[in-house]
Amino acid sequence: MYDLNELYFFTCIVEHQGIGAASRNLGIPKSRLSRHLSALEERLGVRLINRSTRQFSVSELGLEYYQHCLAMLEGAEAAQSLIEHSQASPKGTVRIACPTALLNFLVAGMISRFMERYPEIKVQLESTNRNVDLLREGFDIALRVDVPPLEDSSLTLKPLSRSPQELVASPALLERLGPVRALSDLTGFPSLDQGPANHSYCWHLEDDQGIQASVAHSPRLITDDMITLRRVALEGGGIVQLPKLVVFKDMRNGTLHPVLAGWKPRSAQVYALFASRRGVMPSVRALLDFLAENFRALDFENLYDGYALRGDEDACFLTDSRL
């Protein structure tokens, strides 16, 4: 096994024509340099330097070995420079999976800005509502909402942001069935919810005083697609819980209304899930940090006014009036 310190000290001794001169140049005690040289010669089983109190000379084999040592040290320096350069200017490809609604309403814009900042990083983005297997499928990052406890210790969860939720319905539905004045009234309305099927469904609500309540319901429509849930709710298909970022424009326009004044669903948590077993590549770290930075800048409380980023009145989640 090569010790680069031994090789480095050996080349310094040769270049400075002696242990004493090398010691003064490096600021390292002569005894330490002498020990490293002796250890190297003992490991190789040859004499590299002929030394006495009056004379210093490099053996013929030592000169040849010196040339190879220089090449090895130059290679090590090149490898270090490569890593330092890659960390300074990340390159490569990052594979990321993201839930469809989160991507459409928020993350797509972040990815676009990320690509502007890091022109040498390529992004492979999969829009999916399933829980991808990062290690088996080769993803670097997966964005998820309200992740259960992880069974794989090689995976790491990075919290990105809270995501406020709204319980809404169309004005037509509320006019047809009457207003919701109490929690018990919710059970008399048709409901919509996210899958999977064969699952118990419950709205976990909290009022302005912090009092919590749970209301079980039996949804008429179950799907993993938030866009579909929103569309059906707009058509009067039922009450639905959706992220505020998905429905804030509908609430502003009056096409969806909060169903019960003073009560809201508990906020969800958005996470970035990534594999940490073998370390994180600079390109992956760059995207993780960029996402965290952008999520921190979000002002969810002002979404109703149409603005997504603090201090940026032109940054709106929804740029397509059809959404």
HELIX and SHEET records of a PDB file:
HELIX    1   1 LEU A    4  GLU A   15  1                                  12    
HELIX    2   2 ILE A   19  LEU A   26  1                                   8    
HELIX    3   3 LYS A   30  LEU A   44  1                                  15    
HELIX    4   4 GLU A   60  ALA A   88  1                                  29    
HELIX    5   5 THR A  100  LEU A  102  1                                   3    
HELIX    6   6 LEU A  103  VAL A  107  3                                   5    
HELIX    7   7 ALA A  108  ARG A  117  1                                  10    
HELIX    8   8 LEU A  134  GLU A  137  1                                   4    
HELIX    9   9 PRO A  171  LEU A  177  1                                   7    
HELIX   10  10 LEU A  183  GLY A  188  5                                   6    
HELIX   11  11 MET A  226  LEU A  234  1                                   9    
HELIX   12  12 LYS A  244  ASN A  253  1                                  10    
HELIX   13  13 PRO A  282  ARG A  296  1                                  15    
HELIX   14  14 PHE A  300  ASP A  305  5                                   6    
SHEET    1   A 2 ILE A  49  ARG A  51  0                                        
SHEET    2   A 2 PHE A  56  VAL A  58 -1                                        
SHEET    1   B 5 ILE A 121  SER A 127  0                                        
SHEET    2   B 5 GLY A  92  CYS A  98  1                                        
SHEET    3   B 5 ILE A 141  VAL A 145  1                                        
SHEET    4   B 5 ALA A 268  ALA A 275 -1                                        
SHEET    5   B 5 LEU A 155  SER A 163 -1                                        
SHEET    1   C 3 VAL A 240  PRO A 243  0                                        
SHEET    2   C 3 GLN A 165  ALA A 169 -1                                        
SHEET    3   C 3 HIS A 257  PRO A 258 -1                                        
SHEET    1   D 2 LEU A 192  GLN A 194  0                                        
SHEET    2   D 2 LEU A 221  THR A 223  1                                        
SHEET    1   E 3 GLN A 212  ALA A 216  0                                        
SHEET    2   E 3 CYS A 202  ASP A 207 -1                                        
SHEET    3   E 3 TRP A 263  PRO A 265 -1                                        
END                                                                             
